[in-house]
């Protein structure tokens, strides 16, 4: 997380990627090379390397991978358990 970037990390969250203005749940993982912006990542979810999320809600236990960009500036995108 860049210094000065507001975010809320729950106990047990593991962040190696970039998190900006987001909430990361208990046991959630943001891997190195992932970027999470203005999003909520619920408990136990995993965001893989190369993934960029913008304005997303990632449900509990979801696995998001594949180096894709999800979400956008104009709407909220909900990502289910299968990513």
N, C-alpha and C positions, 0 to 999 in steps of 0.2 A: 504494500500500500504506500503510495507516495506520501511524504510528510505533509501534514496539514490537510489531507483529504478526509472529510468527515465520513465515517462509516460506523456501523454498530456490529460488532463481532460477538456472537454468543460464546459462552464457555465451551471449549472443545472444537471450535471452528479452526480450520487449518487453511491459511492463505499463503500461497507463494506467488500468485499472480497479482494483477492490479485490481483494486476495488475502490470505486469512487461513489460517494453518496448512496450507499447501499446497505442492506441488512443481510448478514450471513448467519444462518441458524446453527444450532448445536450439531456438532459432528459433520457439518458441511465442509467440502473441500473445494478450493479454487486453486487449480494446479498452476505451476509456472507456465507463463506464456498465455494464460487466459486473462481476459479483461471483463470486469463486471461494472456497469455504470447505471446508476439510478434504478436498481433492481432489488428484489427480495429473493434470496436463495434459502429455501426452507431446510429444516433439519435433515441431515443425512444425504443431501444432494451432492453431486460431484460435477464440477465444471472442468472439462479437459483442456489440455494445451491447445492453443490456437483458436479457442472459442471466444467470441465477443458477444456480450449480452448488453442490450440497451433497453431500458424500460420494460423489464421482464419480471414475471413472477414464476419461479421454478418450484414445482411442487415437491413435497417430502419424498426423499429417496430417488429423485430423478437423476438420470445419467445423461449429461449433455456432452457430446464429443464430436469429433469430425472436423474440427477447425473451421466451423461455420460462424456466420454472423446472424444473430437472432434479434428480433425486435427492431424498434425504430423510434424516431422522435415524436411521431404523431399519435401513437396508440400504445396500449399496454399489451404485451404478448404473454400468454400463459403457456408454460411448457410443462407437459405431463410427465408421468413416470418413465416413459420410453424416450424422453429427450426430444 
